[in-house]
Amino acid sequence: MSFGDFLHGGGSILFIILILGLIGLFFFFERLFVLLREKNEMNAIAVKVRNAVAQKNITAAKQHCRTSSTLFSSVMLKAFEYYDQQKIGEFDSSLKDFVDEDALKIEKNYRYINIIAGVSPLLGFLGTVIGMMEVFNGIQLSVGNVQALQQHANVFAQGVSVALYTTVGGLAVAIPLMILMTVLREIEDRIIESTTDEVRSTVVKLRSLPLEEVQ
């Protein structure tokens, strides 16, 4: 069976499911690109900020953070606010909340992938119901009439095709998207863990700097 036969057998609902699957893949690769870029930029900016802090140049460290849109930069800017207010010792207790709050920006479009993964099997089930309705309708019209039964054979076949192919299509879209979402979550968790460690180590150095000695 060719892909064209499969698509034709599933009807319009299968076509909708496959379109949703392509949209889901688009959002996956878009988020994957964002996460990998976040990881690379975070490593680069963390080195610059640590070096600036080591040189007691807080102004430069802040500037590095302002020119970056990474999670690390956002959280470190909050750390510098605590430092300026001489409350850096209180920062650790709020670190996790700051990271979780700012991490929401890298979770953008996750909901679309989750929605598609959840809706696709339901559309497949809808196609199954419609296909079986076509079959039962054909049977009802053919009861007691062998000639009519033969005439409606194509209707039966089409109904069964819609019922089966849409179910397969819905699951074929939903299962990979669920797996891909797990991959994104795993990458995100590693980024959050690395960011937290980098911020914590930088704050330790920052805490040791007297406010009157920094630039």
Contacts in CASP RR format, 6 or more apart in sequence:
PFRMAT RR
TARGET T0000
AUTHOR 0000-0000-0000
METHOD contacts of the structure
MODEL  1
MSFGDFLHGGGSILFIILILGLIGLFFFFERLFVLLREKNEMNAIAVKVR
NAVAQKNITAAKQHCRTSSTLFSSVMLKAFEYYDQQKIGEFDSSLKDFVD
EDALKIEKNYRYINIIAGVSPLLGFLGTVIGMMEVFNGIQLSVGNVQALQ
QHANVFAQGVSVALYTTVGGLAVAIPLMILMTVLREIEDRIIESTTDEVR
STVVKLRSLPLEEVQ
6 14 0 8 1.000
6 165 0 8 1.000
7 14 0 8 1.000
7 15 0 8 1.000
7 18 0 8 1.000
9 158 0 8 1.000
9 161 0 8 1.000
9 162 0 8 1.000
9 165 0 8 1.000
10 127 0 8 1.000
10 161 0 8 1.000
10 162 0 8 1.000
10 165 0 8 1.000
10 166 0 8 1.000
11 162 0 8 1.000
11 165 0 8 1.000
11 166 0 8 1.000
13 123 0 8 1.000
13 124 0 8 1.000
13 126 0 8 1.000
13 127 0 8 1.000
13 130 0 8 1.000
13 162 0 8 1.000
13 166 0 8 1.000
14 124 0 8 1.000
14 127 0 8 1.000
14 162 0 8 1.000
14 165 0 8 1.000
14 166 0 8 1.000
14 169 0 8 1.000
16 123 0 8 1.000
17 120 0 8 1.000
17 123 0 8 1.000
17 124 0 8 1.000
17 166 0 8 1.000
17 169 0 8 1.000
17 170 0 8 1.000
17 173 0 8 1.000
18 169 0 8 1.000
18 173 0 8 1.000
20 116 0 8 1.000
20 119 0 8 1.000
20 120 0 8 1.000
20 123 0 8 1.000
20 173 0 8 1.000
21 116 0 8 1.000
21 120 0 8 1.000
21 173 0 8 1.000
21 177 0 8 1.000
23 112 0 8 1.000
23 116 0 8 1.000
24 112 0 8 1.000
24 113 0 8 1.000
24 116 0 8 1.000
24 177 0 8 1.000
25 177 0 8 1.000
25 180 0 8 1.000
27 109 0 8 1.000
27 112 0 8 1.000
27 113 0 8 1.000
27 116 0 8 1.000
28 113 0 8 1.000
28 177 0 8 1.000
28 180 0 8 1.000
28 181 0 8 1.000
28 184 0 8 1.000
30 109 0 8 1.000
31 106 0 8 1.000
31 108 0 8 1.000
31 109 0 8 1.000
31 110 0 8 1.000
31 113 0 8 1.000
31 184 0 8 1.000
32 183 0 8 1.000
32 184 0 8 1.000
32 187 0 8 1.000
34 106 0 8 1.000
35 106 0 8 1.000
35 184 0 8 1.000
35 187 0 8 1.000
35 188 0 8 1.000
35 191 0 8 1.000
36 187 0 8 1.000
38 70 0 8 1.000
38 71 0 8 1.000
38 106 0 8 1.000
38 191 0 8 1.000
39 187 0 8 1.000
39 190 0 8 1.000
39 191 0 8 1.000
39 194 0 8 1.000
41 68 0 8 1.000
41 69 0 8 1.000
41 70 0 8 1.000
42 70 0 8 1.000
42 71 0 8 1.000
42 72 0 8 1.000
42 191 0 8 1.000
42 194 0 8 1.000
42 195 0 8 1.000
42 198 0 8 1.000
45 64 0 8 1.000
45 65 0 8 1.000
45 68 0 8 1.000
45 70 0 8 1.000
45 72 0 8 1.000
45 73 0 8 1.000
46 72 0 8 1.000
46 198 0 8 1.000
46 202 0 8 1.000
48 61 0 8 1.000
48 64 0 8 1.000
49 61 0 8 1.000
49 64 0 8 1.000
49 65 0 8 1.000
49 72 0 8 1.000
49 73 0 8 1.000
49 76 0 8 1.000
49 202 0 8 1.000
50 201 0 8 1.000
50 202 0 8 1.000
50 205 0 8 1.000
52 58 0 8 1.000
52 60 0 8 1.000
52 61 0 8 1.000
52 64 0 8 1.000
53 61 0 8 1.000
53 202 0 8 1.000
53 205 0 8 1.000
53 206 0 8 1.000
53 209 0 8 1.000
54 205 0 8 1.000
56 209 0 8 1.000
56 213 0 8 1.000
56 214 0 8 1.000
56 215 0 8 1.000
57 214 0 8 1.000
57 215 0 8 1.000
58 80 0 8 1.000
58 83 0 8 1.000
58 206 0 8 1.000
58 209 0 8 1.000
58 214 0 8 1.000
58 215 0 8 1.000
59 215 0 8 1.000
60 215 0 8 1.000
61 76 0 8 1.000
61 80 0 8 1.000
62 77 0 8 1.000
62 80 0 8 1.000
64 73 0 8 1.000
65 72 0 8 1.000
65 73 0 8 1.000
65 74 0 8 1.000
65 76 0 8 1.000
65 77 0 8 1.000
65 80 0 8 1.000
66 73 0 8 1.000
66 77 0 8 1.000
70 195 0 8 1.000
71 99 0 8 1.000
71 102 0 8 1.000
71 103 0 8 1.000
71 105 0 8 1.000
71 106 0 8 1.000
71 191 0 8 1.000
71 192 0 8 1.000
71 195 0 8 1.000
72 195 0 8 1.000
72 198 0 8 1.000
72 199 0 8 1.000
74 98 0 8 1.000
74 102 0 8 1.000
75 95 0 8 1.000
75 98 0 8 1.000
75 99 0 8 1.000
75 102 0 8 1.000
75 195 0 8 1.000
75 199 0 8 1.000
76 199 0 8 1.000
76 202 0 8 1.000
78 91 0 8 1.000
78 94 0 8 1.000
78 98 0 8 1.000
79 88 0 8 1.000
79 91 0 8 1.000
79 199 0 8 1.000
79 202 0 8 1.000
79 203 0 8 1.000
79 206 0 8 1.000
80 206 0 8 1.000
82 88 0 8 1.000
82 89 0 8 1.000
82 90 0 8 1.000
82 91 0 8 1.000
83 91 0 8 1.000
83 206 0 8 1.000
83 211 0 8 1.000
84 211 0 8 1.000
86 211 0 8 1.000
88 203 0 8 1.000
88 206 0 8 1.000
88 207 0 8 1.000
89 207 0 8 1.000
91 203 0 8 1.000
92 200 0 8 1.000
92 203 0 8 1.000
95 196 0 8 1.000
95 199 0 8 1.000
95 200 0 8 1.000
95 203 0 8 1.000
96 196 0 8 1.000
99 192 0 8 1.000
99 195 0 8 1.000
99 196 0 8 1.000
99 199 0 8 1.000
100 192 0 8 1.000
103 188 0 8 1.000
103 192 0 8 1.000
106 188 0 8 1.000
106 191 0 8 1.000
107 188 0 8 1.000
110 181 0 8 1.000
110 184 0 8 1.000
113 177 0 8 1.000
113 180 0 8 1.000
113 181 0 8 1.000
113 184 0 8 1.000
114 181 0 8 1.000
116 173 0 8 1.000
116 174 0 8 1.000
116 177 0 8 1.000
117 173 0 8 1.000
117 174 0 8 1.000
117 177 0 8 1.000
117 178 0 8 1.000
117 181 0 8 1.000
118 174 0 8 1.000
120 169 0 8 1.000
120 170 0 8 1.000
120 171 0 8 1.000
120 173 0 8 1.000
120 174 0 8 1.000
120 177 0 8 1.000
121 170 0 8 1.000
121 171 0 8 1.000
121 174 0 8 1.000
123 166 0 8 1.000
123 170 0 8 1.000
124 166 0 8 1.000
124 167 0 8 1.000
124 169 0 8 1.000
124 170 0 8 1.000
124 171 0 8 1.000
125 166 0 8 1.000
125 167 0 8 1.000
126 166 0 8 1.000
127 162 0 8 1.000
127 163 0 8 1.000
127 166 0 8 1.000
127 167 0 8 1.000
128 162 0 8 1.000
128 163 0 8 1.000
128 164 0 8 1.000
128 166 0 8 1.000
128 167 0 8 1.000
129 163 0 8 1.000
130 159 0 8 1.000
130 162 0 8 1.000
130 163 0 8 1.000
130 166 0 8 1.000
131 158 0 8 1.000
131 159 0 8 1.000
131 160 0 8 1.000
131 162 0 8 1.000
131 163 0 8 1.000
131 166 0 8 1.000
132 159 0 8 1.000
132 163 0 8 1.000
134 155 0 8 1.000
134 156 0 8 1.000
134 158 0 8 1.000
134 159 0 8 1.000
134 162 0 8 1.000
135 155 0 8 1.000
135 156 0 8 1.000
135 159 0 8 1.000
135 160 0 8 1.000
135 163 0 8 1.000
137 155 0 8 1.000
138 152 0 8 1.000
138 155 0 8 1.000
138 156 0 8 1.000
139 152 0 8 1.000
139 156 0 8 1.000
141 148 0 8 1.000
141 152 0 8 1.000
142 148 0 8 1.000
142 149 0 8 1.000
142 151 0 8 1.000
142 152 0 8 1.000
END
